[in-house]
């Protein structure tokens, strides 16, 4: 599939680890609402929900954006300043990701996680600073993720798959807490999801522009809006 | 029956309807300074139920609905400080067609500084086997406001029809200074999982969105609009803030419940974004 070098693989594991200090564990993306409402009550419900999100939900757009930002950055030399056209393309993708988020909490989630990764990335690699500046502030998490992945020599397909996997693993962990489910059931769910993740990764990489994609996500969008007024909240989205 | 309504593109290229209106202020009165229409679209005489400063326009589709091959284009513009409300005379129907013969509607709205345009069409009923795409693009100059709603019913659900075949696509985009404020790109394919899964329609036939862009709302407004939803009504709602704007969404069985809530939300918000109260159009069903 890919020719990931051992050290690039290790950096991918670092970038997609739950230990990455961006606070991913504190967001449920509407899942907390759906569990509270009884819409998601079993591991099958959860698997169905994740599968549908990976088919026509917002994460599809984020995955495609990771691929697009990565390829824009990887063609240039990340040690140098981005050329104007490249900077412009990355800024446009970042604007679109903000405008495509139709609930305040999911937009804030992406911006907060993005800010944390930009801070970390700038500290580790000062040469990334002009690239983060090109993306603009607030910077969405998927954009920051793609820039760090390119800087760490992680190839585009691996970066996209890694992004999707960490998204899914984080929500499975949330589901295990919320529904609740056994830890082993959570691991089974992830294994069952891999063909779906692979297909979603292929689609993301094949996407030439974000406006080729459209969603069918009224339900998830309502759940994230309703989360703002959920009575007891463990999560921030 | 649906088949008989389908028209092949060789037989008839379909209606290419057009309505082009541009509003401007003339000594304190907002007038449609330029009006051009091509069948089957028509506009009624401008109405002023809310005083001279705000012009109401009713768009009429004289052919009753869209069949395969039809396309409608609506172009609306407002000069500085012009204020207009555009609605439609009746629900818009999209009939079934062959998949090679889709119909479309495109609405382009260009708003100059400090102008306001409200786009409040009646519901769209997408029949089973319809192949339809709609696009709405708004370009806001600084200080301009756009408010609008879209209510869509998939299948004539009152008679038990569901969206078993066909394809629907909607793009709603609001831009300001070459940057997108809100992009809403949705699609639905007949019999797809999205019709029944909780991520999508969860088995409901109606979705609706009401948004106001170009104004920064306080959190209190979001809470107030949630309170305006009568809890005895069927369906799910959500309210949230957009980047300089606000969004209400509905999903459920009833376009009437969606419209009534959107009207109530509009009446609540309009004094905030336009500094004037809202008069309900007599055309809208109660």
Interface residues (C-beta under 8 A of the other chain):
Chain A: X34 X39 X40 X48 X49 X52 X53 X55 X56 X57 X95 X96 X98 X99 X100 X102 X103 X104 X105 X107 X211 X213 X214 X215 X216 X217 X218 X219 X220 X221 X222 X223 X224 X225 X226 X228 X229
Chain B: X169 X171 X179 X180 X181 X182 X183 X184 X185 X186 X187 X188 X192 X193 X194 X197 X198 X199 X200 X201 X202 X207 X222 X223 X226 X236 X237 X238 X239 X240 X241 X242 X243 X247 X249 X251
